[in-house]
Amino acid sequence: MSSSSSTPSSAAGANASTSPSSAVSSSAGTGSEGLTSVPGLPQEALDVMNQPQYALGQWAISVRDIDTGEQIVSLHPDTLFEPASVTKTYSTGAAWQELGPDSTVTTPVKRTGEVTGGTLNGDLVLVGKGDITMGGRTKPDGTVDFTNLDHNDANGIPGATLTTEDPLTGLNELAAQVKASGINEVSGDVIVDDRLWQPHDLVGNPVTPIIINQNVIDFTTTATTPGQPASIVMSPVVAPWQIDNQVQTVEAGGKTQIKPTSTDEKTVTLTGTIAADSAPVVNVYLFKDPATYARTAFIEALGRAGVTVTADPVATNPDSALPPKADVDGLTSVAELTSLPLKEEITYINKISYNNGGEAMFCRLAVAAGSDDCEQGLRKGQEIWQAAGLDTNAVVLVDGSGLEGNYVTPNSQVQLQTIMAKRPDSQEWLDTLPILGVDGSLATVQSTSPSAGKVFGKTGTLAAGDAFNDRYRLPVKALGGQMDTEGGRHFAFAVFSTNSLYPDINGIFQANDDVGKVVASIQQAY
């Protein structure tokens, strides 16, 4: 990747032991010769960047004082790089500005036909509105719950854990309201209406307006006695799904590797081994038909609430029986579920980097603009950011989550964070980002550093295999956000590392910490 021109900064460090260098960089990229110096960048950061795993890649950094506009560090600041999940700041930030951090969506249950003697002579229609948690992650104080390594990443990254809330909470609440409305029996069918936007996939992951448990089934595997099958618990438990347990417990110190598969979308087969001394392991299976899953889960919730449904609970969602889309809003509502405020949904998206949530923000922008085409949400996002003062020519987006094909410049991310920092609700926005050494995808990064708790940033990672050399390549590791420096200044920053190489998947954690170390060194130097 070719380098761009950079403007040396005249800023001096606040700490002499880590004072930024004033010399010009000796090479255009990191490369095999490394970087001898970058204006404004502490030597500690250069030491990290010059490690062998980064020798064949490139670093790019932009750091700017939010209050004064002074450019502190510039290394390829106007060159396009893949931002990975830093992309989510563009989708969530656009939704934040357009819809408002306190806005909510309401998921209704409608009825066709009339209720006579407690029997609905018609259908119940659960209308998906893009609520990304559906009550399944709401803490008692009304905020969103998350774990620092979320279940959505469980199959690819070791160490994921689950929250304690019931993923079916929202459906249970809707079912209770249906019962309270006077319906004891449904003689017709239960149908999920997922036509709010046109369903599409993110690398095989359906993006639909109905979302139950982030549209995955969780499996927690616990070791037993070596030589015996492991113990596996499924959550949530929804028909007709069941477990085919082929995971064996092996001796302490042995290999832990579990793979979930399904050939019939009814049974999930888990194969592999778990070491006797291993902590419980979370895996997920991403089901292919969210509407059918939600329908069955809702029928079961209705049963728990005392409402009898005569239709086959495990049949495919009969969407062909839905009234015309334009007519559904006019149907009588018998239940409604209000989502968490947008700021809580965005907190979940940004803290744990929820891909479908980032994409859903552009979809909801499209709907707000009168379209069911999520690509129109991207165009609406461009209008929002351009009106806010962002140079959108420095941004190329193909989705709202951060998959391959998105490109931004480091200066663009700095400009975005500066725009958000100058809003009256800036602190609320900042609170949605992972905090260095504290929570989300930065929870374990520089946790003992004096910078912990003072850097707020969205992480981004793209990982790929190198079968030729049996190793892993990170096309990009990125971090963009804001920091409160040791000297009391307020900086916006973006750091990108491309094409680093590691022997195994744990390189993701090392790269995450290294990028955090670069940012922490800047935070301490000023």
NULUM-592361 format. One record per residue (C-alpha): residue number from 0; residue in one letter; x, y, z. Coordinates in pm, whole numbers, plus 50000, padded with zeros to 5 digits. Last residue first. Layout:
REM NULUM-592361
SITE  seq  type      u      v      w
SITE  NUM     A      X      Y      Z
...
END
This chain:
REM NULUM-592361
SITE  seq  type      u      v      w
SITE  525     Y  50105  51436  52637
SITE  524     A  50327  51127  52654
SITE  523     Q  50095  50907  52862
SITE  522     Q  49810  50905  52610
SITE  521     I  50056  50854  52325
SITE  520     S  50206  50550  52498
SITE  519     A  49857  50418  52566
SITE  518     V  49770  50439  52195
SITE  517     V  50073  50233  52097
SITE  516     K  50005  49989  52381
SITE  515     G  49646  49946  52269
SITE  514     V  49767  49860  51919
SITE  513     D  49997  49605  52080
SITE  512     D  49723  49466  52303
SITE  511     N  49489  49402  52012
SITE  510     A  49777  49256  51813
SITE  509     Q  49855  49013  52095
SITE  508     F  49489  48915  52134
SITE  507     I  49447  48852  51763
SITE  506     G  49776  48662  51761
SITE  505     N  49598  48405  51976
SITE  504     I  49466  48263  51649
SITE  503     D  49798  48093  51577
SITE  502     P  50153  48139  51445
SITE  501     Y  50112  48512  51385
SITE  500     L  50156  48756  51094
SITE  499     S  50070  49127  51069
SITE  498     N  49915  49240  50743
SITE  497     T  49799  49589  50835
SITE  496     S  49813  49797  51151
SITE  495     F  49580  50095  51185
SITE  494     V  49566  50358  51461
SITE  493     A  49305  50635  51476
SITE  492     F  49295  50916  51730
SITE  491     A  49091  51198  51879
SITE  490     F  49270  51378  52160
SITE  489     H  49156  51563  52471
SITE  488     R  49433  51720  52678
SITE  487     G  49471  51687  53053
SITE  486     G  49843  51618  53073
SITE  485     E  49797  51244  53111
SITE  484     T  49581  51248  52800
SITE  483     D  49204  51202  52788
SITE  482     M  49148  50980  52488
SITE  481     Q  48918  50947  52190
SITE  480     G  48837  50683  51933
SITE  479     G  48972  50459  51661
SITE  478     L  49147  50124  51691
SITE  477     A  49253  49897  51408
SITE  476     K  49399  49557  51338
SITE  475     V  49399  49484  50967
SITE  474     P  49476  49206  50720
SITE  473     L  49557  48995  51027
SITE  472     R  49739  48691  50898
SITE  471     Y  49740  48354  51069
SITE  470     R  49983  48066  51029
SITE  469     D  50019  47730  50859
SITE  468     N  50274  47861  50605
SITE  467     F  50084  47785  50284
SITE  466     A  49753  47767  50470
SITE  465     D  49776  48136  50560
SITE  464     G  49452  48205  50744
SITE  463     A  49263  48530  50769
SITE  462     A  49163  48771  51043
SITE  461     L  49007  49117  51013
SITE  460     T  48994  49312  51337
SITE  459     G  48851  49647  51442
SITE  458     T  48834  49808  51784
SITE  457     K  48624  50108  51874
SITE  456     G  48793  50337  52123
SITE  455     F  48781  50508  52459
SITE  454     V  49115  50572  52632
SITE  453     K  49135  50701  52990
SITE  452     G  49014  50395  53184
SITE  451     A  49349  50222  53160
SITE  450     S  49622  50469  53060
SITE  449     P  49818  50403  53381
SITE  448     S  49863  50054  53237
SITE  447     T  49747  49749  53432
SITE  446     S  49456  49672  53198
SITE  445     Q  49664  49744  52888
SITE  444     V  49412  49549  52678
SITE  443     T  49206  49296  52875
SITE  442     A  48877  49487  52861
SITE  441     L  48940  49648  52520
SITE  440     S  48679  49443  52329
SITE  439     G  48421  49535  52589
SITE  438     D  48533  49664  52926
SITE  437     V  48799  49817  53150
SITE  436     G  49158  49798  53025
SITE  435     L  49094  50057  52756
SITE  434     I  48726  50149  52746
SITE  433     P  48505  50006  52472
SITE  432     L  48284  50271  52313
SITE  431     T  47921  50338  52410
SITE  430     D  48024  50569  52696
SITE  429     L  48187  50807  52450
SITE  428     W  47851  50860  52281
SITE  427     E  47688  50944  52615
SITE  426     Q  47975  51180  52689
SITE  425     S  47929  51358  52357
SITE  424     D  47559  51432  52409
SITE  423     P  47608  51805  52357
SITE  422     R  47801  51727  52036
SITE  421     K  48162  51838  52005
SITE  420     A  48309  51494  52074
SITE  419     M  48094  51337  51801
SITE  418     I  48242  51567  51538
SITE  417     T  48593  51508  51671
SITE  416     Q  48538  51133  51660
SITE  415     L  48436  51154  51297
SITE  414     Q  48733  51375  51207
SITE  413     V  48971  51131  51372
SITE  412     Q  48809  50846  51180
SITE  411     S  48846  51040  50855
SITE  410     N  49208  51128  50935
SITE  409     P  49289  50758  50963
SITE  408     T  49150  50710  50613
SITE  407     V  48853  50485  50550
SITE  406     Y  48793  50167  50353
SITE  405     N  48520  49902  50358
SITE  404     G  48563  49603  50128
SITE  403     E  48611  49328  50382
SITE  402     L  48361  49329  50666
SITE  401     G  48315  49625  50896
SITE  400     S  47958  49618  51026
SITE  399     G  47762  49888  50846
SITE  398     D  47816  49763  50492
SITE  397     V  47981  49862  50164
SITE  396     L  48155  50174  50287
SITE  395     V  48424  50389  50123
SITE  394     V  48523  50695  50329
SITE  393     A  48770  50974  50248
SITE  392     N  48524  51135  50006
SITE  391     T  48289  51157  50306
SITE  390     D  48480  51452  50447
SITE  389     L  48274  51479  50765
SITE  388     G  48105  51813  50837
SITE  387     A  47783  51702  51006
SITE  386     A  47592  51747  50679
SITE  385     Q  47837  51509  50513
SITE  384     W  47787  51260  50793
SITE  383     I  47409  51259  50760
SITE  382     E  47413  51250  50380
SITE  381     Q  47657  50957  50380
SITE  380     G  47438  50775  50630
SITE  379     K  47138  50822  50404
SITE  378     R  47337  50660  50125
SITE  377     L  47422  50369  50351
SITE  376     G  47058  50346  50456
SITE  375     Q  46960  50328  50090
SITE  374     E  47174  50016  50077
SITE  373     C  46941  49873  50341
SITE  372     D  46655  49864  50090
SITE  371     D  46317  49882  50267
SITE  370     S  46287  50254  50199
SITE  369     G  46093  50540  50360
SITE  368     A  46382  50741  50505
SITE  367     A  46324  50595  50852
SITE  366     V  46334  50251  50690
SITE  365     A  46672  50326  50532
SITE  364     L  46805  50454  50864
SITE  363     R  46684  50132  51025
SITE  362     C  46876  49932  50767
SITE  361     F  47189  50141  50827
SITE  360     M  47165  50067  51200
SITE  359     A  47089  49701  51127
SITE  358     E  47435  49662  50970
SITE  357     G  47603  49763  51295
SITE  356     G  47373  49531  51485
SITE  355     N  47448  49242  51250
SITE  354     N  47818  49284  51317
SITE  353     Y  47810  49306  51696
SITE  352     S  48140  49463  51799
SITE  351     I  48135  49381  52172
SITE  350     K  48135  49735  52310
SITE  349     N  48019  49899  51989
SITE  348     I  47704  49700  51917
SITE  347     Y  47602  49666  52282
SITE  346     T  47653  50036  52348
SITE  345     I  47468  50108  52026
SITE  344     E  47166  49921  52160
SITE  343     E  47194  50112  52486
SITE  342     K  47220  50449  52308
SITE  341     L  46921  50350  52092
SITE  340     P  46701  50324  52399
SITE  339     L  46607  49964  52483
SITE  338     S  46323  49834  52274
SITE  337     T  45955  49874  52349
SITE  336     L  45751  49553  52326
SITE  335     E  45388  49577  52221
SITE  334     A  45088  49345  52256
SITE  333     V  44732  49308  52123
SITE  332     S  44763  49555  51837
SITE  331     T  44465  49583  51602
SITE  330     L  44557  49583  51234
SITE  329     G  44622  49912  51055
SITE  328     D  44999  49868  51059
SITE  327     V  44959  49535  50878
SITE  326     D  44775  49680  50578
SITE  325     A  45076  49829  50400
SITE  324     K  45257  49495  50411
SITE  323     P  44973  49315  50239
SITE  322     P  44818  49060  50477
SITE  321     L  45043  48770  50572
SITE  320     A  44954  48419  50452
SITE  319     S  45267  48392  50235
SITE  318     D  45469  48443  50554
SITE  317     P  45383  48095  50677
SITE  316     N  45689  48058  50907
SITE  315     T  45802  47699  50856
SITE  314     A  45615  47460  51083
SITE  313     V  45749  47394  51432
SITE  312     P  45450  47516  51632
SITE  311     D  45188  47343  51414
SITE  310     A  44879  47563  51449
SITE  309     T  44633  47512  51737
SITE  308     V  44779  47780  51960
SITE  307     T  44669  47779  52324
SITE  306     V  44745  48086  52536
SITE  305     G  44836  48019  52899
SITE  304     A  45145  48235  52926
SITE  303     R  45377  47934  52891
SITE  302     G  45187  47838  52577
SITE  301     L  45229  48188  52436
SITE  300     A  45603  48162  52501
SITE  299     E  45609  47834  52307
SITE  298     I  45429  48002  52018
SITE  297     F  45680  48287  52038
SITE  296     A  45981  48053  52023
SITE  295     T  45828  47871  51726
SITE  294     R  45767  48196  51539
SITE  293     A  46108  48338  51629
SITE  292     Y  46283  48030  51488
SITE  291     T  46072  48045  51172
SITE  290     A  46152  48413  51123
SITE  289     P  46524  48367  51196
SITE  288     D  46568  48103  50923
SITE  287     K  46936  48007  50882
SITE  286     F  47030  47930  51240
SITE  285     L  47370  48046  51358
SITE  284     Y  47506  47780  51591
SITE  283     V  47706  47900  51886
SITE  282     N  47990  47773  52101
SITE  281     V  48073  47848  52464
SITE  280     V  48342  47650  52646
SITE  279     P  48337  47574  53020
SITE  278     A  48685  47616  53172
SITE  277     S  48929  47347  53074
SITE  276     D  49094  47116  53330
SITE  275     A  48942  46797  53187
SITE  274     A  49036  46905  52836
SITE  273     I  48753  46935  52586
SITE  272     T  48731  46737  52265
SITE  271     G  48563  46756  51928
SITE  270     T  48214  46730  51782
SITE  269     L  47890  46917  51847
SITE  268     T  47599  46812  51631
SITE  267     V  47311  47057  51621
SITE  266     T  46978  46894  51544
SITE  265     K  46684  47067  51381
SITE  264     E  46829  47273  51097
SITE  263     D  46879  46947  50904
SITE  262     T  47254  46923  50844
SITE  261     S  47373  47100  51156
SITE  260     T  47726  47178  51273
SITE  259     P  47896  47282  51598
SITE  258     K  48276  47244  51636
SITE  257     I  48467  47199  51959
SITE  256     Q  48841  47221  52022
SITE  255     T  49006  47172  52359
SITE  254     K  49329  46975  52331
SITE  253     G  49480  46807  52634
SITE  252     G  49626  46972  52942
SITE  251     A  49399  46769  53168
SITE  250     E  49306  46442  53002
SITE  249     V  49026  46425  52747
SITE  248     T  48650  46484  52768
SITE  247     Q  48471  46379  52452
SITE  246     V  48235  46590  52244
SITE  245     Q  47989  46395  52029
SITE  244     N  47672  46541  52177
SITE  243     D  47384  46552  51928
SITE  242     I  47184  46838  52076
SITE  241     Q  46825  46936  52007
SITE  240     W  46630  47201  51818
SITE  239     P  46265  47135  51742
SITE  238     A  46172  47325  51950
SITE  237     V  46333  47609  52146
SITE  236     V  46570  47582  52443
SITE  235     P  46761  47910  52463
SITE  234     S  47023  47808  52541
SITE  233     M  47167  47456  52506
SITE  232     V  47367  47282  52779
SITE  231     I  47644  47033  52702
SITE  230     S  47818  46790  52940
SITE  229     A  48125  46619  52797
SITE  228     P  48120  46256  52694
SITE  227     Q  48351  46029  52895
SITE  226     G  48714  45930  52839
SITE  225     P  48844  46185  53085
SITE  224     T  48572  46262  53341
SITE  223     T  48346  46565  53284
SITE  222     A  48433  46882  53093
SITE  221     T  48166  47148  53042
SITE  220     T  48025  47255  52706
SITE  219     T  47799  47560  52685
SITE  218     F  47592  47575  52366
SITE  217     D  47426  47896  52252
SITE  216     I  47175  47916  51968
SITE  215     V  47215  48216  51739
SITE  214     N  46982  48475  51593
SITE  213     Q  47116  48762  51806
SITE  212     N  46929  48594  52091
SITE  211     I  46607  48649  51892
SITE  210     I  46626  48904  51609
SITE  209     I  46338  48987  51376
SITE  208     P  46421  49271  51134
SITE  207     T  46654  49045  50932
SITE  206     V  47027  49033  50859
SITE  205     P  47102  48668  50785
SITE  204     N  47466  48565  50849
SITE  203     G  47606  48384  50546
SITE  202     V  47887  48632  50487
SITE  201     L  47660  48922  50587
SITE  200     D  47329  48816  50440
SITE  199     H  47018  48992  50315
SITE  198     P  46660  49044  50423
SITE  197     Q  46480  49333  50252
SITE  196     W  46358  49568  50520
SITE  195     L  46050  49581  50739
SITE  194     R  45932  49257  50575
SITE  193     D  45996  49026  50871
SITE  192     D  45631  48957  50956
SITE  191     V  45628  48655  51186
SITE  190     I  45310  48449  51170
SITE  189     V  45110  48269  51436
SITE  188     D  44818  48078  51288
SITE  187     G  44441  48058  51317
SITE  186     S  44238  47924  51606
SITE  185     V  44438  48120  51863
SITE  184     E  44325  48050  52221
SITE  183     N  44314  48240  52547
SITE  182     I  44302  48592  52405
SITE  181     G  44164  48849  52647
SITE  180     S  44424  49124  52608
SITE  179     A  44600  48993  52918
SITE  178     K  44691  48672  52733
SITE  177     V  44843  48872  52446
SITE  176     Q  45025  49084  52703
SITE  175     A  45176  48775  52864
SITE  174     A  45290  48655  52522
SITE  173     L  45459  48987  52453
SITE  172     E  45645  48971  52784
SITE  171     N  45754  48612  52719
SITE  170     L  45875  48710  52373
SITE  169     G  46083  48990  52524
SITE  168     T  46234  48765  52790
SITE  167     L  46334  48490  52546
SITE  166     P  46709  48552  52575
SITE  165     D  46681  48496  52953
SITE  164     E  46939  48720  53121
SITE  163     T  47261  48583  53271
SITE  162     T  47504  48701  53004
SITE  161     L  47713  48443  52823
SITE  160     T  48088  48390  52795
SITE  159     A  48341  48382  52510
SITE  158     G  48694  48262  52590
SITE  157     P  48832  48134  52260
SITE  156     I  48784  48335  51939
SITE  155     G  48624  48199  51622
SITE  154     N  48330  47994  51744
SITE  153     A  48247  48227  52033
SITE  152     D  48245  48553  51837
SITE  151     N  47867  48610  51855
SITE  150     H  47881  48486  52216
SITE  149     D  48047  48808  52330
SITE  148     L  48394  48853  52471
SITE  147     N  48355  49139  52719
SITE  146     T  48014  49018  52823
SITE  145     F  47708  49229  52762
SITE  144     D  47409  49369  52948
SITE  143     V  47208  49666  52827
SITE  142     T  47074  49925  53067
SITE  141     G  46728  49929  53226
SITE  140     D  46845  49914  53587
SITE  139     P  46729  49553  53620
SITE  138     K  46952  49454  53325
SITE  137     T  46810  49417  52974
SITE  136     R  46984  49163  52754
SITE  135     G  46697  48949  52624
SITE  134     G  46443  49230  52595
SITE  133     M  46427  49195  52217
SITE  132     T  46804  49254  52185
SITE  131     I  46848  49388  51831
SITE  130     D  46504  49547  51794
SITE  129     G  46480  49565  51413
SITE  128     K  46105  49612  51385
SITE  127     G  45985  49255  51341
SITE  126     V  45604  49229  51339
SITE  125     L  45459  48933  51531
SITE  124     V  45126  48858  51361
SITE  123     L  44860  48663  51549
SITE  122     D  44607  48502  51318
SITE  121     G  44229  48472  51303
SITE  120     N  43931  48361  51506
SITE  119     L  44095  48460  51832
SITE  118     T  43925  48263  52107
SITE  117     G  43857  48422  52447
SITE  116     G  43480  48405  52407
SITE  115     T  43502  48569  52066
SITE  114     V  43811  48758  51955
SITE  113     E  43794  48896  51602
SITE  112     G  43998  48851  51286
SITE  111     T  44357  48950  51223
SITE  110     R  44573  49026  51521
SITE  109     K  44884  49235  51569
SITE  108     V  45186  49178  51793
SITE  107     P  45396  49491  51802
SITE  106     T  45773  49557  51821
SITE  105     T  45827  49919  51920
SITE  104     V  46148  50101  51833
SITE  103     T  46327  50340  52066
SITE  102     S  46486  50684  52052
SITE  101     D  46698  50810  52343
SITE  100     P  47025  50832  52146
SITE   99     G  46863  51025  51859
SITE   98     L  46736  50896  51525
SITE   97     E  46950  51098  51283
SITE   96     Q  47261  51173  51487
SITE   95     W  47282  50839  51668
SITE   94     A  47194  50649  51351
SITE   93     A  47487  50814  51172
SITE   92     G  47719  50739  51464
SITE   91     T  47608  50375  51473
SITE   90     S  47684  50329  51104
SITE   89     Y  48010  50529  51092
SITE   88     T  48135  50410  51432
SITE   87     K  48061  50056  51314
SITE   86     T  48330  50086  51048
SITE   85     V  48583  50059  51332
SITE   84     S  48480  49698  51286
SITE   83     A  48727  49639  51002
SITE   82     P  48895  49972  50920
SITE   81     E  49030  49872  50577
SITE   80     F  49281  50142  50496
SITE   79     L  49261  50443  50265
SITE   78     T  49560  50679  50280
SITE   77     D  49513  51028  50422
SITE   76     P  49682  50980  50761
SITE   75     H  49983  50786  50628
SITE   74     L  50161  50861  50956
SITE   73     S  50054  51187  51113
SITE   72     V  50084  51248  51488
SITE   71     I  49988  51554  51697
SITE   70     Q  49776  51756  51455
SITE   69     E  49656  52064  51640
SITE   68     G  49279  52119  51612
SITE   67     T  49277  52313  51939
SITE   66     D  49006  52136  52139
SITE   65     I  49004  51797  51968
SITE   64     D  49383  51766  51964
SITE   63     R  49460  51535  51672
SITE   62     V  49614  51190  51636
SITE   61     S  49644  51007  51305
SITE   60     I  49827  50680  51267
SITE   59     A  49904  50433  50990
SITE   58     W  50116  50120  51022
SITE   57     Q  50220  49887  50742
SITE   56     G  50284  49520  50693
SITE   55     L  50579  49294  50623
SITE   54     A  50769  49377  50943
SITE   53     Y  50465  49373  51172
SITE   52     Q  50525  49028  51324
SITE   51     P  50893  49117  51369
SITE   50     Q  50831  49401  51619
SITE   49     N  50893  49751  51482
SITE   48     M  50548  49885  51572
SITE   47     V  50592  49805  51941
SITE   46     D  50931  49975  51962
SITE   45     L  50790  50271  51769
SITE   44     A  50516  50313  52032
SITE   43     E  50771  50318  52314
SITE   42     Q  50974  50572  52120
SITE   41     P  50687  50818  52151
SITE   40     L  50518  50951  51834
SITE   39     G  50508  51325  51766
SITE   38     P  50708  51303  51445
SITE   37     V  50764  50940  51349
SITE   36     S  51101  50781  51411
SITE   35     T  51328  50494  51312
SITE   34     L  51047  50304  51145
SITE   33     G  51129  49949  51042
SITE   32     E  51386  49824  50795
SITE   31     S  51177  49520  50704
SITE   30     G  50871  49730  50625
SITE   29     T  50699  49979  50853
SITE   28     G  50600  50199  50565
SITE   27     A  50744  50504  50388
SITE   26     S  51081  50481  50555
SITE   25     S  51312  50688  50772
SITE   24     S  51037  50881  50950
SITE   23     V  51128  51244  51013
SITE   22     A  51281  51340  51346
SITE   21     S  51101  51507  51637
SITE   20     S  51049  51200  51850
SITE   19     P  50784  51199  52118
SITE   18     S  50892  51223  52482
SITE   17     T  50858  50902  52677
SITE   16     S  51112  50965  52953
SITE   15     A  51064  51339  52913
SITE   14     N  50696  51325  52996
SITE   13     A  50468  51594  52857
SITE   12     G  50570  51523  52502
SITE   11     A  50640  51804  52259
SITE   10     A  50409  51911  51980
SITE    9     S  50575  52035  51660
SITE    8     S  50390  51789  51444
SITE    7     P  50524  51671  51112
SITE    6     T  50270  51669  50826
SITE    5     S  50238  51344  50640
SITE    4     S  50232  51263  50273
SITE    3     S  50065  50940  50176
SITE    2     S  50215  50595  50158
SITE    1     S  50147  50332  49900
SITE    0     M  50000  50000  50000
END
